[in-house]
Amino acid sequence: MSAPKDLLYSDDHIWLMLEGDIATLGITEYGQQQLGEVVYVDLPEVGEFVVRGEPFGSVGTVGEISEVELISPVTGEVMEVNESLTDDPSQVNRDPYGDGWMIKVQVQDLEELDELLPAEEYESLTAG
């Protein structure tokens, strides 16, 4: 499975796309496949603050894993939330890098991005 080359990745299976100082976050294709069918998404409100290495929300799934915390790869203020996931959380499974995006965060410290993986390294991490 390939990871889009223009994104950065955490080892917690969160992808990040940066535009200026705004980071769009979502679950990677590998991550959502490991989880199975996503049946609900719990995300923060606009204006809330997320902290790198701490949960910014959770997803509920069908099967053995019932709820999984989503770990933020960056620190900053939530600027936008994908409200359509409330009504149709399966977008996370169908289109993890598109309609399945979760939140947009104004990144407080761009140096945190140095801790993330480029696509090639993420693919190596998930290949085994």
N, C-alpha and C positions, 0 to 999 in steps of 0.2 A: 504494500500500500504506500502510495507516495504522499508526501507532505508538501503543500504549496511552498515554493522556494522563496516567496516574498514575505513570509511570515516568520515569527520567532516562536519558540516553544518552551514550555516548562516541563520538568520531569514529572509534574503532576497532571500532564496531558491537557494543558490549557494552551491554546494558541493566542497570539497577539499580533495585531496589525497596527502599525503606528502611522498616524497622519499628523505631522506637527508634534504637538504634545498630547494628542488624544489617542488613546489605545483602545481598540475594539478587542474584546475577549470572547472566547467561546471554547467549547470542548473539541479536542481533535477527533479526527475520524477514528483513529485507533482507540481513543478513550471511550467514545460512544459505543464502539463495537464491543469493548470489554464490559460495559455496563448493561447492554441489552436495550430493550424498548423503554424509552423515557416516557413516563406518564404524567409527571408534573415537574415544574421548575420553580424554585423559590429564590428570588433575586432581590438585591437591595433596592431602596428607593433612590430616585434622583436626589442629589444633594448629600447623600450619605458618603462616608469616607471608608475606603477599603485599604487594607494594610498588606504589604507583601508578606507572603508566608502564612497568612491567616485566611479563614474561610470568608468568601464574599457571597455565598449562597449555597444551595444544594439542589440536587435532582433526585427524583424518585423514579424507581424502575420496577418493571415486572420481573420476577424471578428471585434468585438467591440474594442478590444485593438489593436491598429495598430503598436505602437512601445514602447518597454519597455527597460529602462536602466538596465544594469547589474552592480551590486554594488560589488566591490572587497572586499573580507574578509581579505585580507592581503596587505602589502606594499612590493614592490620589482620590479625588472627588468623583463620584459617579455623575456623569453628565447626561447619560441617556440609558434607558433600559428597553430591551426588546419585549414590549408588552404583548406582542402576538404569540409569544411562547406560553402565556397563561392559557389561552384558548386552544393552542395547537402545539404542545410540547414535542410532538413527534418530528417537528422541523429539525430538532437537534440530531435525530437519526438520519433523516432524509437529506439534509443539506448542512452539515456541521460547519462548513467554511463560508456559507452564504446566509440564507434565511435563518439558520440556527444560531447566529451570533447572540450573545447574551447581554453584555453591558459595554458602555463606552466610558472610559475613565480619563480624566485630565491627570497625566502623570506628574507627580511632584518632583521626582528625582530620576532623570533620564539615565543616570549611571546604573540604575537597577537593571536596565535592559542588558547590560554586559553579562549578567548571570544567566540569561536565557540561551537556548540552543538554536543554531541555524538548522534549516530543514535536514541537511545531510546528517548532522549529529543526532537529531531526533529520530530519523529513520533508522540509524544504527541502534539506538536505544530500544526501539520497539521491534526490531527485526528478530530478536531472539525469543 
